[in-house]
Amino acid sequence: SFDPRYDTLPLEFFEPMVRRVFSTPKRSIYLPSEG
């Protein structure tokens, strides 16, 4: 369930982590395959 009183972190806290995860594609049809 959702508790509106729950103390949460602002989105700005998570932005560096999200950017790190999406900084380089792991698999892409636009990149040459390795192997």
N, C-alpha and C positions, 0 to 999 in steps of 0.2 A: 504494500500500500504506500501511499504518498503522504509524507508528513511535512507540511509547509513550514513548520517551526524548526526543522532539522537544519543545523548550521552546516553550510556547504562552502566550498572554496569558490572564488570567482573563476570565470572561464580563462582569464589571463594567466592563472596559475598553470593550467594545462596546455596552453598554447605552445611552449617550447617542446614539450614531449610529443605533441601531435605533429609539429613540424619535423621533428627528428624522424618519426616513423614514416612520414610521407615524403621525405627529402629525396630518396632514390627509389625508383620502382624495383621491386624484387623480380617480377615477371611481367614482361610486356610484349605484345605482338609487334611493337615498334622497335624493339631492340634485337640485334642479331643473337641467335641462340649460341650458347657456349657448348662446345663439344662436337 
